[in-house]
């Protein structure tokens, strides 16, 4: 049974306008793409991330991210007196250029890629005064920049630090899981360029998607679970020092 997007979605005028409008940086889904058939997420295997920065560079190229800003970035954690000592965390230029070796004898070192968590219960959506930030039925949190006031409420509300104000447009920007790509049947730019397969786009509504086995057979966590945001970025073996 076919339905128009407006009948399918109970969204704000900004959200409906965004999904109806063709063209622009993030186009609405093509007609063959059925919003109700998907529910997007991402899995990240901490043990596979080598901190190469390929994902950060690919994201910047794909989405025209201004220099010094990031839709996704990589942090390095080093814990010398593991597990009692607080970790040292660095992310030079968001991990864009990779990481130089650090020498802390006996330190445990690992990398943590970060991005918008595409929350099911998004604090940023709740505080937007004009509905420019909205949730889609296929599980993404998007921004209609034609409605965005640049008020920064959502930037302050995001518990993951995933939003920024574009210095040229003065509107909010963030990761969209490359919505313009996944609605065409492609994967995200960051997943495509990851040499170790640490990052994987996942469709929770697809019963054949590997995400189901990933969640069932691994120790999987989300960032800041106490915030109860319904995060859909799932980390395998996330160290307790990151939470």
C-alpha positions, 0 to 999 in steps of 0.5 A: 500500500503506497502512501505519500510522505505527508500521510506516512509522517506525523511531522512538523512543517519543517520536517515534512518540507524537508522530506518533500523537497528535492535538491540541496545538500541532503536530498529527500529519499527517492520514490523507490525508497520506502521510509517505513522499511528501514530503521538505521543504526551503526555498529562500531568494533572498538578492537578494530579501530586503528585511528587512521582517520580515513573515516574523518577525511571521507566524511569531510569530503562527502559532506563539505564539512568546514575545516576545524569542524567534524560530523565524525571524529576519533578519540584516543584513550590511554590508561596507564594505571588501568583500570583505576586511573582516569584515562588521558584522552586526545583527538588532534584535529578530530583524528583527521590526520591520524595519531602519532605514537605515544609512549606511556609504559604499561598504558592501555591504548584504544580508539573510539570513533564518535558521531551523532548517535541518531537517538530515538529519544533525542534531546536536540529534537525536544528543544528545537523551537521551530522543529528544524531538528526532527526524527524520521521514521527510518531512525535518523535525526535530521536538520532542515537548514531552511528553518534552522535559526542558529539558536544553538539550543540543540547544540547545548542539549546534545549530550554527545557533543555532536553538533556545531554551527556552520560558520558560513551558513550560521545554521546547525550541522551534524552527522546524518549517516550520509542520508543522501547515500543510504537512501540510494542503497549505498553505505556511509562514506565513513563505513566505506573507507574504513580499512578494518571494518570497524564501522558498519551501517546497520538496518535494524528492520532488516532481519538479515542484517548482521547487526542482529548477530552483532548485538546478540553475540557481543558485549555491546554498549552505547555512550552515556546509557544513563541519559536514556536517549535511545542511542543507535550507535552500538559499540562492541567492548566499549571500555568503562573509562569511556562511558 
